[in-house]
Amino acid sequence: MAAKVGDPDAIVTAVRIEPGAKASLDTRDTEDKVGFESEAQADDILDGLRDEIISLHDKLWAEAKRSVLLVLQGIDASGKDGTIRKVLSGINPQGCRVASFKAPSDQEKAHDYLWRVHAECPPRGQLGVFNRSHYEDVVAARFVGAADDAHCRLRYQHISDFERMLTEEGTTLVKVYLHISKDEQRERFQERIDDPTKNWKFRERDLEVRKQWDECARVYEEVITETSTEHAPWFVVPGDRKWVRDVVVATLLVTTLRRLDPQYPPPDPAIKGLVLP
């Protein structure tokens, strides 16, 4: 998964799952540096990327014609919250919304499983972030018994069609799977147990899910393989090194926003040359 240092195109290529290709998570190094030589080097690049995200996001917000949706998935302790804090620090909160999907409420269960998701999609001009997403309905749903394997597989086409519709209506999706190792998860869990300020992040049932590590990895690999499409590809980001994770996700966002090239709207002709008294 070699990439030139800081080269956006090389980084995107290194982590992208090509449509039709198998995700092969077990062959992807969770400690990969993706071409970076040191944390300090990556942090310097991340600072510049964040500045550019702020600038491009401001134009997206002002333009109010298109939107971007960053989808973050991963096993427990993979770093979804940390990614949001590090990558999106400093952007205008008026133009950003974060949604998290937990177990559906009774009202949500009364509708189709994408109903609650669609309601949280970002309006034009905004950057939306899903901290867990509609993919919980094909991953978590299996483990809690809400849907069997066969039913979840039926949802792959539903989700791909849903994402195509969003894309055609002006929302660009950036789907990121934060890929960490079992050892790294153990260390992060232990930190949550040992640090009183992080105890609230840990629940005993997290250990029950951890016991199903291999099955969870198998399901995620299947989901990513089946739903990485040209209109909404998946990116598997190595997550054991947080500094690598952050600079790669920032690179994905910047390349997406550059491609969209949002512009400030032209001024109202009525104010041209206007001098206030």
N, C-alpha and C positions, 0 to 999 in steps of 0.2 A: 504494500500500500504506500509506496514511496511517492513523495510529492516535493516539488521545488519549494524552498523556504518562502512562505508568504504568497506564493503564486495562486490566486483565487481559482483559476481554471483547473489547475492540478489538484487542488484540495477538493473541489467539488467532484471531480472525476474519481478521486480516491475513495470517497465515501458514498457515492451514488450507487444505488442498486438499479441496474438497467432493467427496464421492463422485459419480462420473460426469463430473466436470469434468477437463479436460486440465491437466496440471501446468504446461505452458508455461514451462519454466525460463528460456528465453531472454528472457522479458518480465519476469522478477523481478530486481530490482536487488540485486546482492550487497553493495552499500554502503548499502542502505536503513537509516535510523536508526529505523524503525518508530515514529516519533512523538517520540523522545527528542531533546533539544536539545544535550546534551553528555555526554561520558564521565563527568564528575563527577556529573551528575544521575542517570545510569543506575547508577553505582556505589552511590549512596546508596540507591536503590530495591532494588538487588541485596542489600545488607546486610540489609534488612528481610525480603526474600523468603527468604534463607538461614536466618534465624532461624525463620521460619514453617515452612520445610521440615523443620528439625530437630525442631520441636515436633510437627508432624503425623506425621512419620516415627516418632517415639517412640511415639505413640498407635497407629500401624499395627502396629508391632512388638509392643506390649503386647496389642493386640486379637487378633492372630494368626488373623484370619478371611479376610483378603483380601491381595492383593499387587499391586504396580505394577511394570511392566517398561518401562524407558526404552530404546528402540532408537535407536542413533546410527549413521547411515550418511553417507557422503560420500566424495569422491575423496581420494587421498593428500594429506596436509597440510591437510585441511579443518578440523581442530581437535577431533577426538573426544577425545583425551587431555586437552587443555586444558579442554574443557567439563566433563569429569568432575571434574577438580581444582578448578575454580572454583565450580561449582554445588553440588557435594556436600561441600564442605569443612565439617567439623565434625559430620557425622551419625554416629550410632552404627554402627561397623563391623560389629557383631554382626548388625545387621538389614539389611545391604547386601552384595550380591555382584556382582562385575563379571566378565563372561565375554567373551572375544575369540575369534573364529572365523577361523582361518587355513586353509591347505590341509588337507583331511581326511587323517587317518592311514589306514593299511591297514584297521584295525579299523572305522573309521568308514565307509570305502568299502564295507564288507561289509554295511552296513545302508542303509535308505532315508535320503535326505539330511536329513530332519528329525529323525532319531533322536538325533544329538548335540545338536541344538538343544533338544529337549524336555527332555533331561537337565539342561540348564543353566537352565531357567526357574525363577524365584524361588518358593520355598515360601510358604505363607500367612504373612503378617506381615512379609515382606521386600520391599525395593526392589531389583529386579534391574536391571542395566545391561548391555546388549549393545554392546560396542565393535566394530562390524561385527556382522553377524547372519546369520540365515537368508536374507537378501537377497543375500548373497555367492553363494548357489547359483543365482541368476538373473542376477547381474551379472558377478562374477569368473569364474563357470563358462563364460561365453561367450568371454571373452578368453583363457582358458587351454585352450580346446577341450574342456572336460569335458562340455559339453552344447551342442547347437546351438540356434539361435533358436527353432525350432519346439518343441523339448523344453522350453526355458525357459518359453515361453508357457504350456505345459501346467501349469507349476508355480504360476502365478498363482492358480488356483482352489484348488490344494492349500494354499497359504499362507493364503489368505483363510479357508478352512475351518478350518485349524489355529488361526488367531488368533481365530476365532469360538468355537471350543471353549475356548481359554484364557480368553476373556472370560466365557463362560457358567459357567466353573468358578471365577471369582473373581479373575482377573488382568486389570487394566486396562493396556492398552498405550498408550504415548506414543511415536509413531514420528516421529523427527526426521531430516530430510535437511539437513546443513550445506552451504549453497550458497555456494561461493566462485568467484571469477573465475580465468581462466587466468593473468592477470598476478599476482594475489595468490599463487597456487600457486608461480609462478616465484620470487617474493620469499622465500617460506618455504623453498623448496628451497635457494635460495642461502644463506640463513641457516644451514641445516643443514650445508652444505658448508663455510662459513667459520668456524663456531663449533665448536671441538674438543669441547665438551660435548654437541653435538648431532649429531656425525658419525654416531653409531650409528643415528640415525633415518633416514639416507639410504642407499638402495641404488641401484646403477647401473641396475637394471631399472626403477626408478621413472621414468626418462627415456623408456624404451620405452613404458610405459603413457601417459605424457604426450603422446606422439606421436599417440595415439588419442583425444585429448581430445573431439573432436566426436562420435565414435561412442560414447564412454562417456557423454557427456551425453544422447545420443539414447536409449540403453538405460535410463539412470536415469529419464528423463522417462516412458518407456513403463511402467517398473515402478511408479513412483509413481502414474501415472494409473490403471493397472489394479488396484492393490491398496489404494487409499484407500477405505475403507468406513465405514459408520456406526459399526460396532463397533470399528474400528481405523483412524481417518483418519491421513493423513500431514500433517506440518507442515514447510514449507520455510522454514528460518531463514536470513536473510542472514548470511553468515559472514566477510566481508572485515574488518569491524570486530569484533574479539574481544569488546569490551565490550557490543556490541549482542547478539551471539550468546549471551553468558552470561546477560544479563538476560531475554532472550526464552525461553530454555530453562528458566530458573528459574521464569518466569511459567507456562509450560506445566505444570510439575510441581506448582506451588502450586495452580493451578486444578483440576488432577486430584485432588489430595489433599483440597482443600476440598469437592469434590463427593462424594468417598467419605465424608468426615466421620468418620474413625475415632475410637473412644472407648476410654478406659481401661476395662478390665473392672471390674464392681462388686466390692467387697471381699467376702471370705469372711465370711458371717454369724457364723461361729464366733469371729472376732477382734474383733467389735464390742464396744467397751467393755473389751477386754482390757488389763490393766495388768501389765506384766512386773515380776517381783520384783527 
